Amino acid sequence: MADAVSMNEALLLARDQPAQPWHQLSVLIVDGPAPAAEQLGLLIEQRIAYSPRFRQKLAGTGLQSWVDDRGFRVSGHLMTQRAAGRLEDRLAALLAEPLERLHPLWDATIIDGLPGPRWALAVRAHPGLVDGGDHVHLLHELLDEQPTLIEGDAPRWEPAVDEPRGFGSLLRNVTDPLQSLREAAAGLGGLAEQGLRQVSTETTPRHVAAVEFDLADLERAAHAHGVRVHDIVVAMVTAAVRGAQLDAGTDLHDPVALVPLAVDDDGASAMGCLVAPQFVSLPVTATTAAERLAAIATLTQARVDSERLVEARELVEVAGFAPPTMHAVATGLVTTGRPHEVLLVNVPGPASARWLGEQRVRALHAFESTVDDQVISVGVTSLDGRVSFAATATTPLPSFARNAADELGVLNRAGK
């Protein structure tokens, strides 16, 4: 049956503009040769029922509805490319390409030929597809704790035939979600108006960078300084933002950052928690790593004392592979309306290996598109003893990896 788009989903959809596409890009780095698209497609067909929004498209007028796409085919959302040049350039190009609004708002690209030998699975999905409750990310369901042979048949699926009111006016509203929401907001008042105020329709370039670290090195620094690993993550990102400001030739300043945190919801959601917004001023202008870490630990402790914070060890025990879902939900907090320059989403993942079919997944890089006033967004994800920092910015990031690594190195040396 048709499922009405919620106000929050409408605000998220309005941010996806032709001149500034907005979606989440999850990149799995996988050992071995790339599978045939048909083989991976079979796995998706077998698991996609657990992520039903990934078979639904937008329809209707005003505040629209999600309806089953009666022409849905997994093969239409799955592509294969040969790696050419820098992987970062290919990923930046994917962030710059809009998702097709006449179909479910996601696609997946097999990128073959990485050194190793390894391959990458790049999944683009609009954050509006995921709420962490009834709707989880497709990748939440694809990865397993043990190697799993991809075999058998896909279950038969019969799309619902219900159509929302105004279905005949579909095309104008699907291609212009911002105008659709403005029309609806006229009768809904403050929440919609506040959420719309930050929406930008200007073309903004996207540049990406990624770097990995041993989780043990972050844990060592946290233990030495008597802080949480989350504080070390924020300190490393603060140093990287400082470097980005210097690289861009802008004056050093302490930007407001949206840093979502997981809080207890008594197990009401598929993630076992809620993701709540936290706004902090990153101490970019502090001159030493020790000063930056001290300021960050003070800021985060205030939130720890005032909320039922969910510990990292509890997050990694969530059923399924939760990091993509949590990244999408956290990214969606931009509708809280407060302007900010930095988005930092830190999601602890499983401490043990995860498998895509029979192949081991070595890393998840979670790129969050910049939107509204954001100049840089950073997705941090741990998996199997490694931590990925994946950044998207409106300016090039030539020193992102070095600056994050240097900050960790200084904190570890100072803690000895």
Secondary structure, DSSP 8 states (H G I E B T S, - for coil): --EE--HHHHHHHHT-BTTB---EEEEEEEESS---HHHHHHHHHHHGGGSGGGGEEEESSSS-EEEE-TT--GGGGEEEEE--S-HHHHHHHHHHS---TTS-SEEEEEEEEETTTEEEEEEEE-GGG--SSS---HHHHH-BSS-----S------------TTGGGHHHHHH-HHHHHHHHHTTT-HHHHHHHHT---S----EEEEEEEEHHHHHHHHHHHT--HHHHHHHHHHHHHHHHHHHHT------EEE--EEE--TT-STTSSEEE--EEE--TT-SSHHHHHHHHHHHHHHHHHHS-B--HHHHTTSSS--HHHHHHHHHGGGGG----SEEEEEE---SS-EEETTEEEEEEEEEE---TT-SEEEEEEEETTEEEEEEEESS--TTHHHHHHHHHHHHHHHT-
